[in-house]
Amino acid sequence: MRVDHLAERLHSITPFYVMAILRRAKELEALGHAIIHMEIGEPDFPTPPLIIDAGIACLQSGQIKYTPAAGLPALRSNIAAFYQQRYSVTVAPERVFVTPGASGALLLALGLTLNPKDTVLMTDPCYPCNANFVSLLNANALAIPVTAATHYQLTPELIDDCWHPGVKAVLMASPSNPTGTIIPPLQFQHCIDAVQRNGGYFYSDEIYHGLVYGSAAFTALTWSDQVFVLNSFSKYFGMTGWRVGWLIVPEAFIEAAEKLAQNIFIAAPTHSQVAALAAFEPATIVELEERRRQCSERLDFLYDGLCRLGFTVPIKPEGAFYVYANCSAFTDNSYQFALDLLETEGVAITPGIDFGRYRANEMVRFAYTLPIDTMREALNRIERFIARA
Ligand SMILES: Cc1ncc(COP(=O)(O)O)c(C=O)c1O
């Protein structure tokens, strides 16, 4: 088979550098080394029991047929009710599309709005798949360097400065991956205003909502019903592998979203949707809130520990489960730093180059999806590594 038959878009789709770290970590584990994984972006907690029970009951019924493309009506209603209860925002269930994770939601939102060569503005650093999804649709991602001064988020000024006739949309995530920072409400509102004033679409990735430890995270729907909101059962609800999330679309897009969803994935997995119905049970929420409390303690522990070792974290994260730390006190090549740390001390972390280009060689991401005792051991190892370097 000729490799030059590969689609051209593959040239602009980047691999994850962390995969090389993960591969090496697995090799070292196979050789008997105790690796501490701080590179992986998924909760260590198991899926809550009520969700598992509901999934098992569904599987045992044998009725694992397709659901409607937009999802189970009961789940769409539950999600809509969740917005009323958590954010005091009214969302018609018809605007809710259940998708295979936030990934499916992103594909649906982009597919509904982008033409080839359109440009989507996003932050540098940001979740690496964003730009790759945009490339998949033969559109362009323009990643705008952001710093701690703006909470690693866009501002209306940045949006206005970067706007040109090819720009079609802006994608923002709060809390952000990899920085864990939350956009202040006024900045958020003004960003949405700026995008709408320029005639663009606004996609708000709210997948880390629920995992917030300081000020509340606002949904973009607080200020406008003309935005696309992506969310998922993966992170806060502990359901990464179930592959179920959702997209909220403006009313005018309902029909088109239905048509596109039917074609790109037919429907999200049925048993996962049934299981997700139990995600909103009060007992599940109690458990998830306890996990959130634990995550908050983990954040404090890791943040303090990294600062003590000489990493710089210019703004303390307030959400998600990541600390994006500057390691320039120890290296000018954060990828090599991550490789060497893994090789010598068995701690796996993600290099900044996975999230963008801007000062990426100075940055690494630590995921605190681990118990505090394990992180204590990780910090001891990192301290030893730095002392030797
Ligand atoms: C910011 C962000 N958006 C979207 C996703 C995709 O999540 P999923 O498809 O599991 O819902 C991730 C996964 O790590 C993420 O970090």
The ligand as an SDF file (V2000), in Angstrom:
LIG
                    3D

 16 16  0  0  0  0  0  0  0  0999 V2000
  -10.5520   20.0060   27.3550 C   0  0  0  0  0  0  0  0  0  0  0  0
  -11.0510   18.6680   26.9080 C   0  0  0  0  0  0  0  0  0  0  0  0
  -12.0900   18.6170   26.0410 N   0  0  0  0  0  0  0  0  0  0  0  0
  -12.5520   17.4450   25.5970 C   0  0  0  0  0  0  0  0  0  0  0  0
  -12.0170   16.2420   25.9980 C   0  0  0  0  0  0  0  0  0  0  0  0
  -12.5960   14.9450   25.4410 C   0  0  0  0  0  0  0  0  0  0  0  0
  -13.2230   14.2030   26.4540 O   0  0  0  0  0  0  0  0  0  0  0  0
  -14.2850   13.0430   26.2300 P   0  0  0  0  0  0  0  0  0  0  0  0
  -14.3920   12.7860   24.7860 O   0  0  0  0  0  0  0  0  0  0  0  0
  -13.7660   11.8740   27.0160 O   0  0  0  0  0  0  0  0  0  0  0  0
  -15.5780   13.5270   26.8160 O   0  0  0  0  0  0  0  0  0  0  0  0
  -10.9330   16.2330   26.8910 C   0  0  0  0  0  0  0  0  0  0  0  0
  -10.3030   14.9830   27.3260 C   0  0  0  0  0  0  0  0  0  0  0  0
   -9.3060   14.9400   28.0290 O   0  0  0  0  0  0  0  0  0  0  0  0
  -10.4470   17.4920   27.3770 C   0  0  0  0  0  0  0  0  0  0  0  0
   -9.4280   17.5750   28.2380 O   0  0  0  0  0  0  0  0  0  0  0  0
  1  2  1  0
  2  3  1  0
  2 15  2  0
  3  4  2  0
  4  5  1  0
  5  6  1  0
  5 12  2  0
  6  7  1  0
  7  8  1  0
  8  9  2  0
  8 10  1  0
  8 11  1  0
 12 13  1  0
 12 15  1  0
 13 14  2  0
 15 16  1  0
M  END
$$$$
